[in-house]
Amino acid sequence: MTKIIHERDKCIGCGACASICPKFWDLSEDGKATMKQGVNSEGGNYEMELDNIECNQEAADACPVQCIMVIEK
């Protein structure tokens, strides 16, 4: 199981995650990235848990402000 955490308040809306991994990421109307299947957690972060990481590691690696974290459980 892998946990993906998005610190949305740090997002600058570059769109790299949505371009690399459109199945899980999109740009919202406010210009910031949105985790499509994410759940709002404490502290304003969004989280999701996946069995298969798919393209999320590439999205995290491409983020210029490193606001996407991939944590293997």
Stockholm file with secondary structure:
# STOCKHOLM 1.0

chainA/1-73         MTKIIHERDKCIGCGACASICPKFWDLSEDGKATMKQGVNSEGGNYEMELDNIECNQEAADACPVQCIMVIEK
#=GR chainA/1-73 SS CEEEEECGGGCCCCCHHHHHCTTTEEECTTSSEEETTCEECGGGCEEEEESSCTTHHHHHHHCTTCCEEEEEC
#=GC SS_cons        CEEEEECGGGCCCCCHHHHHCTTTEEECTTSSEEETTCEECGGGCEEEEESSCTTHHHHHHHCTTCCEEEEEC
//
